[in-house]
């Protein structure tokens, strides 16, 4: 962050915190016993993340379903890959408050645009799994990688590349085509434990060489987020990866 941007963010967060604190006195349904709400930037606005206070509220619509045909809607394992950390709601919120606040990470709604337009988790950008599954030379995927902080490599010296492949010169975060050394941390999610969209995106990222230590999988997805009454928003952006 630049100094001016950091100062502006601090002032915005402080102002919003004062306003939100005034509203937090009568909170019955907290996020944790010590946390009534959190905040996240979403499309240039500061959004308050809290839980629905109506204790009789139930979810409806597609996320109220318990059973879907399997295949394709089969239950995912807890771990998509042993090298990728699986997280739950509190870790997602912490990611928003820390990694995203520092602008070191991105929360990715890996669903197709038709799902995204129905509502999303605040702070998310929509990059469908189908984009990540494109060939690493694809223009659209290249643009996404660049937005995520990766640097495209040209004419890498074969000797240097050979040394990188044995783990020197930061080779663990580089491929023949991409340098992911300064790429952002990514937390990906989709519809829930039965949805294969974010797992496919994660597997494609790993295949492309994205460092696994920079990848996180929110298995609960929108179904668990809504079942806990956490805030959702209608996206203002219609297209992918352009926030």
C-alpha positions in Angstrom: 0.0 0.0 0.0 1.1 3.6 -0.6 1.2 5.9 2.4 -1.8 7.9 1.3 -3.8 4.8 0.6 -2.8 3.3 3.9 -3.9 6.4 5.7 -7.2 6.5 3.8 -7.9 2.9 4.7 -7.1 3.5 8.4 -9.5 6.5 8.5 -12.2 4.6 6.6 -11.9 1.5 8.9 -11.8 3.6 12.0 -14.9 5.6 11.0 -16.8 2.4 10.1 -15.7 0.7 13.3 -17.2 3.5 15.4 -20.4 3.3 13.5 -20.6 -0.5 13.7 -19.7 -0.5 17.4 -22.7 1.6 18.1 -24.8 -1.0 16.4 -23.1 -4.0 18.1 -24.6 -3.5 21.6 -27.7 -5.5 21.0 -26.1 -8.3 19.1 -27.5 -11.7 20.1 -25.9 -13.9 17.5 -22.2 -13.1 17.4 -19.5 -14.6 15.1 -17.6 -15.7 18.2 -18.2 -14.9 21.9 -15.7 -12.0 21.5 -16.5 -10.8 17.9 -19.8 -9.4 16.8 -18.7 -8.4 13.3 -15.9 -8.0 10.9 -15.3 -5.6 8.0 -14.0 -6.1 4.5 -13.5 -3.9 1.4 -15.9 -4.9 -1.4 -16.0 -3.0 -4.7 -14.6 0.1 -3.0 -17.0 0.0 -0.1 -16.5 -1.2 3.5 -18.9 -4.0 4.2 -19.8 -5.2 7.6 -19.8 -9.0 8.0 -22.1 -10.3 10.7 -24.7 -13.0 11.3 -28.4 -12.8 10.9 -29.9 -11.9 14.2 -33.3 -13.6 13.7 -32.8 -16.9 15.6 -35.8 -18.4 13.8 -34.3 -17.7 10.4 -33.7 -20.7 8.1 -32.1 -20.8 4.7 -34.1 -21.5 1.6 -33.6 -21.9 -2.1 -30.8 -24.1 -3.6 -28.7 -24.0 -0.5 -31.4 -25.6 1.6 -31.1 -28.8 -0.4 -29.6 -31.8 1.3 -29.4 -34.1 -1.7 -28.1 -33.7 -5.2 -27.3 -36.3 -7.8 -23.8 -37.7 -7.4 -22.1 -37.6 -9.9 -21.6 -34.8 -10.5 -22.4 -33.3 -7.0 -20.4 -35.7 -4.9 -19.0 -35.0 -1.4 -15.4 -33.6 -1.6 -12.7 -34.8 0.8 -11.6 -32.4 3.5 -8.2 -32.0 1.8 -8.0 -31.3 -2.0 -4.2 -31.7 -1.8 -2.0 -32.4 1.2 0.0 -29.2 0.4 -3.1 -26.9 0.4 -4.6 -25.8 3.7 -8.3 -26.3 4.1 -10.0 -23.5 6.1 -13.4 -22.8 7.7 -15.4 -19.6 8.3 -13.2 -18.0 11.0 -10.1 -18.5 9.0 -11.8 -16.9 6.0 -12.7 -13.9 8.1 -9.1 -13.7 9.5 -7.8 -13.9 5.9 -10.0 -10.9 5.1 -8.8 -9.0 8.1 -5.1 -9.6 7.7 -3.9 -10.9 4.3 -6.5 -9.1 2.2 -6.2 -5.9 4.3 -2.4 -5.9 3.5 -3.3 -6.5 -0.1 -1.3 -9.7 -0.1 -4.2 -12.0 -0.9 -7.4 -12.5 -2.9 -10.6 -14.2 -2.0 -11.8 -16.0 -5.1 -15.3 -17.1 -6.0 -14.4 -19.9 -8.4 -18.0 -20.4 -9.5 -19.3 -19.7 -13.0 -20.8 -16.2 -13.5 -24.4 -17.4 -13.3 -23.8 -18.5 -9.7 -21.8 -15.4 -8.8 -24.5 -13.0 -9.9 -27.0 -14.6 -7.5 -24.8 -13.5 -4.5 -21.3 -13.9 -3.2 -19.2 -13.6 -0.1 -18.1 -10.0 0.5 -14.6 -9.1 -0.8 -14.6 -11.9 -3.3 -13.7 -11.6 -7.0 -15.2 -13.9 -9.5 -12.6 -16.0 -11.4 -14.4 -19.1 -12.7 -12.6 -22.4 -12.4 -12.9 -22.7 -16.2 -10.4 -19.8 -16.6 -7.8 -21.6 -14.4 -8.2 -24.7 -16.5 -7.1 -23.0 -19.7 -3.7 -23.7 -21.2 -0.9 -21.7 -19.4 -0.3 -19.9 -22.7 -3.9 -18.7 -22.9 -4.3 -14.9 -23.0 -7.1 -14.7 -20.5 -5.3 -16.9 -18.0 -2.1 -14.9 -18.5 -4.0 -11.7 -17.7 -5.4 -13.3 -14.5 -2.0 -14.5 -13.4 -0.6 -11.0 -13.9 -3.4 -9.5 -11.9 -2.6 -11.9 -9.1 1.0 -10.8 -9.1 2.8 -13.4 -11.2 5.4 -12.3 -13.8 5.6 -13.9 -17.2 9.1 -15.1 -18.1 10.8 -14.9 -21.5 13.9 -16.6 -22.7 15.0 -18.0 -19.3 18.6 -19.1 -19.4 18.7 -22.9 -19.5 21.5 -23.0 -16.9 19.6 -20.8 -14.5 16.5 -22.8 -15.0 18.4 -26.0 -14.2 19.6 -24.5 -11.0 16.1 -23.3 -10.1 14.7 -26.8 -10.6 16.9 -28.1 -7.7 15.5 -25.5 -5.4 17.9 -22.6 -5.7 17.2 -19.0 -6.7 13.6 -19.4 -5.5 13.0 -22.1 -8.0 10.2 -23.6 -6.0 8.0 -20.6 -7.0 9.0 -20.5 -10.7 8.1 -22.4 -13.8 9.5 -22.1 -17.3 6.8 -19.6 -18.1 5.9 -17.9 -14.8 7.5 -16.4 -11.7 5.1 -16.7 -8.8 7.5 -15.3 -6.2 5.4 -12.2 -5.6 2.1 -13.7 -6.5 -0.7 -13.2 -4.0 -2.1 -15.8 -1.6 -5.4 -17.1 -2.9 -8.4 -18.4 -0.9 -10.8 -20.2 -3.2 -14.4 -21.3 -2.6 -17.5 -22.4 -4.4 -21.0 -23.7 -3.4 -20.1 -26.1 -0.7 -18.7 -29.5 0.2 -20.6 -31.1 -2.7 -19.3 -28.6 -5.3 -16.3 -29.3 -7.5 -15.7 -25.8 -8.9 -13.1 -24.5 -6.5 -11.3 -27.9 -6.2 -10.9 -27.9 -10.0 -9.6 -24.4 -9.9 -7.1 -25.3 -7.2 -5.9 -28.4 -9.0 -5.4 -26.3 -12.2 -3.4 -23.7 -10.3 -1.2 -26.4 -8.9 -0.7 -27.9 -12.3 0.3 -24.5 -13.6 2.9 -24.2 -10.9 1.2 -21.8 -8.5 2.9 -22.3 -5.1 0.8 -24.6 -2.9 1.7 -22.6 0.2 -0.1 -19.7 -1.3 -3.4 -21.6 -1.8 -6.3 -22.1 0.6 -9.5 -24.1 0.2 -12.7 -23.0 1.9 -14.6 -26.3 1.6 -17.8 -25.1 3.3 -18.4 -22.5 0.6 -21.6 -20.6 0.1 -23.8 -23.3 1.7 -22.0 -23.2 5.0 -21.6 -19.4 4.9 -25.3 -19.0 4.5 -26.2 -21.7 7.0 -24.3 -19.7 9.6 -26.2 -16.5 8.6 -23.1 -14.7 7.5 -23.4 -11.6 5.3 -23.6 -12.0 1.5 -23.7 -9.3 -1.2 -25.0 -8.9 -4.7 -22.0 -8.3 -6.9 -21.7 -5.0 -8.7 -19.3 -6.4 -11.3 -20.8 -8.5 -14.0 -17.7 -10.0 -15.5 -14.8 -12.0 -14.2 -11.4 -11.1 -12.7 -11.7 -7.4 -13.3 -12.2 -6.0 -9.8 
